[in-house]
Amino acid sequence: MALPVTVSAGVPSRGIWLGGGGRQRLGRMTTADTATTSEAAPPTSVRMTGRQVAALVVLLASQFMMAADFSVLNVALPEVGTSLGFSTGSLQWITTTFALCAAGCTLVFGRVGDYVGRRRIFTAGMVLLSVSSLVGGLADSPTMLLVARTLQGLATAAVTPAALALLTTAFTEPGLRTRALGLNSVMMSSGFSVGAILGGVLTDVFSWRWAFFINIPVAIAAIVVVPIVVDESRAEQRSRIDLPGALLITLGLFAGIYGVTRVGEEGLDLVAGASLIAAAVLLGVFWAVESRTVDALVPVKILKKPDIAFGNLAALFIFGGETALIFFTGLYVQNVLGLSSMVAGLVLLGIGVGQIVAGTVGPRILQRVSPRTMLGVSLLLQGAFMLPALWATSDSYWLIPLIATQFVNAFFSMLAALCFMVIATSSVDSDAQGMATGMATQSQQLGIAIGIPLVSAVFAAFIGQGTVTAAEELTGIHVAIGVAGFSQVAVGLLLWLVLRGRARQAASVTA
């Protein structure tokens, strides 16, 4: 599943209602604005109702499951490949197939949820997740497994933006919303950590198939409980669904991601070139159509906002780099060092713990430092702490420095993700929260979908085809991680130089 990311202060508050008989509304503020001021909002004295607590629990449980499943399956990947006959070079398709569908459809499902009801979309996604997990657990061939991953990607595209939008609309009071989303961030990070350990246990003691089966009872529980404790939520002003826009962006993203993946496997052949050209044409037509559509799937004026554009650009590198690091860490521990899935899970635990710490302290940092400033710095440091893996050897003593550096890497990865979500959603109205969270989630999935194939292409270029030795595989891992790490450092530096001026401007306006 997707890397765990939410934001503990990542959506705009819609103003503060004064008490008493007068329903006077103070000026609308966003979290990007409040993060740049020196005066933090006073803590709320409002308590959650029993219904809100129940809604929070079930929504957090679903997000916890999504995060846990991502790390469970990553730990199990080498075992899956051996069991079903995937080659080392084609193993990345287990992740890419999922991300291809999740990235291509997230924005569409997020916007559809605004119209037809976010709870309805969430429940339908959970039903599909149950079915796809059953198919994946019973898979006896690569084709059957990839079909299951396709369906899981569609389910995630429906569930993730709907769950975030349900949280933002269920907790309208700014203090409660911050608290609820903060818990969401920590729970998803915890899910990643628990999943890393659980993946090793399930794979070693039972089978990799339980990486799929474990989703089913949680999904069924969510299907039963959500309609009881979560109120339906949809946009107040309903308009027609932009079907041409939805079709164009979905096909365009599919073509682009497939083209990138094809280049990684076969080089720039006729099929890959045609796919990339088709993607460029489809996305260009999408932009033209959306510019002239009244009820656009994504209003072009939103895409032209610098903060949203830069935030979503950063997401491609945040999540692309982190998922590539996780992917190659699993290969390093199990294929190069020859250790078990259990050990691989314990190594990945360092990433989960780093994300938990960042999810806990990150909101406090963003109360003192502008997210625009921290975004570039965090991405730069995320890449910098990926680079020590270049010195990893085939000796197992390297696990200790690897865990330590990945802990720091994960801390800055989560901090960058928090900044990204604040920036990407802070200027979008409540009626479009499904679209905003859909865009944010889609950028996350695009990073996963493009990052692993691109870095895997570098890896494959160095190890070649067929059987390789552990030493040759280690060389490929070094080069692949080096490319990913230096790319993050370069983009982080660029974003810092570009966005720090906007942070100063925002600070001078709110001073």
N, C-alpha and C positions, 0 to 999 in steps of 0.2 A: 504494500500500500504506500500511499504518499508519505513523504517525510512529515513528522509532526510539526505543524505550525499553526498557531493562532496568535492572537494579540491580546494582551491584558488591558490595553487602553487603545485598541486599534480601530474603533469606529467612532464617528462623531456623536457627541452628545447633542441633543436637539434643543438646547437651551434649558433654563432652570425656571420652574414655575414657583412663584412666590406663594406662601401660605395665606390663609385667611380667605375672605370671600372674593377678593379680586384675583382673577386668573391672568395676571400680567406676566408676560414672558420677557425674560432678559434676552440680550443679544445672543444670536446663535454663535457658538464657539465649536471649534473642532479640536480633536486631540493634538493635531499637529500644531495648532495655535497654543494650546495650554502647555504643551511640552516645552515651548520656548520661553514661557514666562517664568519669572522667579517666584511667583506666588501660586502655590498649589491650592486646588479647591479643598475646602474643609471636608473632613470625612463625613459621610452621610450617617444620619441617625435612623434612617428607614431600615426596617427589617424585612427579610423575605417572608412572603406568605408560605403556608404549607404547600400550596399548589405550585408555587414558584420553586420551592426546594425539590419537589418531586420531578418537575420538568427539568431542572438543572441536573439532577442525578441521572435521569435516563439519557439526556443529550450528551452529558459527559461520558457516560458508559459507552455510547456508540462511538464517540471520537477516540476514547481510550482503545477500543477494539481495533479501529482503523490503524492507529499508530502501532499497536502491538503486532498486528498482522504483518505490517511492513517489515519489521525486524525479524519476526519469526521466519518469514519466507526467505529473507536474505541469508540468514544463517543456514537454511536448508538447501540453498541453491545447488551447491556441489553434489549433494545426495540426490536431488531431483534429477540433475543432469546425468549422473551415473545410472540411476534407475530406469529412466525413460529413453536414454540414448542421445542426449544433447551433447554436441561437441563443446570444447571450451570456448571457441569463438562464437558459437550460436547461443550460449547460455544467457547472454544479455537479452535475448528475445523474450524471455519469461518476464522480465521487468518492462521491456520496451513495449510489448503488446498491450500490457495493462495501461501504461502511461499514454500510449497513442490514443486510446479510446477516452481515457479520463481527460486528457488535454483537449481533445477535439470536441468534446460534448459538455464540458463543465459550464461554460458560459451560457450555452443554450438552455441547459437544465436550470441554471440559476435564474435566468430571465423568465422561463416558463413558470417556475415556482412563484415569482412575483405576481403572475397573472392567475394561475389556477389554484394556488395554495401551496405554501412551503411544507406544511405538514403532510399533505397528500403526496408530494414529490419525495419527501423523506421516507415515508412508509413504503412507497413503491420501490424505492432504491434498496431498502432493507429486504424486501421480498426477493428482488433480483440477486442481492448479495447471498442470500441463503441458497438459492438455486445454483448459482455459479460456484459457491464453495463446495457444495455437494458434488458437482461435476468435476471440479479440480481434484477433490480428494479421491475420486474413483477413477481418475484418468489412467489409461494404460498405454498411451502413446503421446508423442510430442504434440500432435495435432489436437487431440482432445484437451490437453492441458492448456494450450494456447487459446482454444475456444473459451475455456473457463476464465482465463485471464482477461480475455476481451470483455466478457460479461461482467467480471469484477470491476473493470475500468469504467464501464457504463454505470454500474451501481455506485461507485465512488463519485462519479461526475454528478449524480443525482443527490447523494446523501450529504456530501461535505458542504457545498454552499447552502443547502437547505438548513442544515443543523446550525451553521453560523448565523444565518439570517433569523432563524427561530430564537436564538439566544439574544440577538440584538433587539428584536422586537418584543420579547417576553420581559426584558429588563430595561424599561424606558428611563428609569431614574438613573442619572449619571453614575452615582456611587455604586449602586447595585449592579449596573452594567459592567463597570470596571472590575468589581469583585467577581462576577460570574465569568467574565472572559479571562480574568487572571487564573481562576481555578481551571478553566478549560485549557489554558496554556500548560499549566503544570501537569494536568492529567494526561495530556497527549504526550508530553515528554516522559512522564512516568510509564506510559504505555509502551513507548519505544524501549525503555530500559528493561521492563518486565518481559517484553517480547523477545529481546536478545537472549535472555537467560532461558525463557520458556522454549524458544526455538531449539536451543542446544539440548535441552532435556527431552523434548518431544521427539526430536530426530534420533538421538542416541538410544532412548529407552523404548520408544514406540516406532514411529515412522514419520517421514516428511509429510505424509498425507494428513497428519493431524494439524499441520500448518493451515490447512483449509477447513477441516472439520470443526476446529475450535470456534470458527466464526458463527456457526449455525445456531447454537443455543442463545447466544447474545443477540443475534439478529431477530430471532423469533420473539424473545422477550421485548425487544424494542417495538416490534410490530404490534404486540398486544398492549403495551403500556402507553406508548406515545399518544394514541387517540384519546386516552382517558385523562392524562395530566397536562398535555400541551395544547394550547389553544391554536386554532388555525390562524394563519397569518398570510396576508396577501397585500398587494399594493392598493392604496385607497382609491386611486384613479386607474381604472382598468381600461386598456385600449387593446387593439388587435395585436396579435403576435406577429412579429416580423419574420415570416417564413422564408422569404428570399434571402434576407440577411443571415438567418440561422443556417440555411443550406450552404450558402457561399462560404461562410467562415469555417463551418465544419469540414467541408470538402477541401478547402484550402489548407487547413491545418493537417488533415490526414495526408494530403499529397506532399506537403513540406516535410513532415516527420518521416514519412516512408522514404522520401528521396534522400534525406540525411542518413537514415539507417542503411539504405541500399549502398550509398557511397562508402559507408564504413565496412560493409561486407564484400562488395564486388568492385569498388572503385567507381569512378565517374563513367558509367556505361550509358547506353542509350536509354534504358528504363529509368535510371536515376536522374539523368538530365531532363527527360520529359516530365518526371514527377516534380522536380524543382521549378521548371518553367511553368507547369500547370499551377503550382502553388502560388507563384508570383502573380500570375494572371488572375486567379480566383480571388486572392486577397486584394489586388488592385481594384477589381470590379466590386468587391465588398465595400471598400472605402468609398467608391463613387456612388453606389446605391445608398449607403447609409447617410451620405451627405444630402441626399434628396428625399429621404424617408422621414415622415413626420413622427411615426412611432418606431424609431430605429431600435434594433436590438442593442446596439452600443452607439449612443449619440456621438458623432465625431467631435463635438465640442469637448466631451469628456476625454477622449483620446488625445486631444491637443493640449490638455493641462500638463504642464511640465512635471509636476510632482507625480502624477499618475503614470506618465510615460517613463520617467526615470525609475520610479519604484518598481514597476513591472519589468523593466529591463534588468534591474538588479536581481530580481527573483530568478531569472534564467540562470544566472551564475551562482547564486546562493545554493539553490537546490540541485542544479546540475553538478556542481562540484562536490557537494556533500554526498549525494547518492553514488557518484562515481567512487568516492573514497570508501564508502561502505561496501560497495560491490568488490573493489579490489582488495580491501582488507580481508574479506571472507576468502578470496582466492589465495591470498598470501598465507594466511594462517593454516588453511587446510591443504592447499596444493603444494606450497613451497616448504612450509615447516612440517607438513604431514601430521598436524594435530587434529583433534576431534571437533565435531560441531559444537560440543559443549564449551571447549576453549574459545572457539570463534565467538560464541555468544557472550562469554565473559569479557573478551576484548572489546566487543561492540558496546558493552555496558558502559565503558568510559565515555562514549559519545552520548548515551542516554543521560548519564548523570550530569555531564556538562550542560546539556539542554535544560535539565530540570533546574539547575542553579541559575542559568540565564533567564529562564522563564519566571523565576521567583524574584530576582533582583533587577531584572531588566526594566520593568515599569518604573522603579525608583530612579534608575539611571536616566530614563527618558523624561522624568520630571525636572531634571537638572540640566540636561543636555538636549539640544534639538535633535529629533530623529533624522533630520536632513544631514546634520553633521555626522551623527553616529553611523549612518548607513554606509558611507564610503569607508570610514575607519574600520568598522566591523568586518566588512567584506575583505578589505585588505589584510586584516589580521587573520581572518579565516583561512585565506590562501597561504599566508606566511607560515601558519602552524600545520599546514598540510605538507610543506616541503621537507621537514625532517625525515619523512618516510623515504626520501631518496637515498638515505644512508642505511636503510634496513638491510640486514644480511640474512643468510639462511640459518643463522644461529638463533635459538629460541630466546636467548637473553634479551633480544631486541623487543620482546613483547612489552617490557616495562616502560622504556622510553616511548614506545608506540602508543600505549594507553595514555600516558601523561600528555603527550602532544595532541592526541585526538580529543582529550577532555577539553583542552584550551580551544582547539579548533571548533569543537561543537558549541562551546560557550559563545564564541563570536558568531557562529552560524545562526544560533537562535536569536542573539541580539540583533543581527542584521535582519532576520525574518520579522522580528517585532517592529523594527523601524520601517520595513517595507510595508507591512500591513497598516501601520498608522498612516503613512504617506499615501498609500494607494486607495484608502477608503475615507479619508478625513474630509473630503470636500464633496461627498455624494449624499444626496437627500435620502430620507428614510424609505420613500417609495421605491428607490433603486438599490436598496441594500443587497437584494438578491443578485443584481447585476454586478455590484461592486465586489461582493465576496466571490461571485462566479469568476470575474476577471482575475482577482487575486489568486484564487485556487487554480485557475487555468494557467496562469504564469508559472505557478509552482509545478504543475504537471508537465508543462512544456519544458521546463528546466530538466526534469527527470527524463522526459522522453528524448530530448536532444542530447543531454549531457552524457548519458551512458553510451549511446551509440558512437558519438564523436570520440570520446576518450577510448572506447573499445576499438575504434578504427586505428588509433595510434598504437594501441596494444597489439592488435592483430598484425600491423605492419612490421612489428619487430619480432614477433614469435613465429610468423608464417603459418602455414596450414599443416595439418597432421599432428602427429605426436611430438611433444616438446619436452625437454628436460626441465627440472625445477629451476636450474640456473637460468635457462632461457626465459622461462616464465617470469622470474624475478626481474630480469632486465626489462622486459616489457612493462611490468608493473611500475618500475622506477620511471620510465619515460612517460607513461600515461599519467601518473600522478604529478610529475613535473609540469607537464603541459597544463593540467587542470589548475594546479596551484599558482603558477605564474600568471595564468589568465585572470584568476580572481584578484591577485595583487594589482595587476594593471588596471582592471575595471574599477576596483575599489579606489585606487588613486584618482582615476578620472572622475568618478562620482563625487569624491571628497572635494576636488577642485571646483566642480560645477555647482554642487548643492550648498557649499558653505556660504556662498554669496546670498543665496535665497534664504538661508537660515538667519543670517545677519539682518536681512531686509525684514523678515517676519518678526524678529526680536525688536527691531526699531519701531515697527508699527504697533506692537502690543505693549511697548514700554510706557 
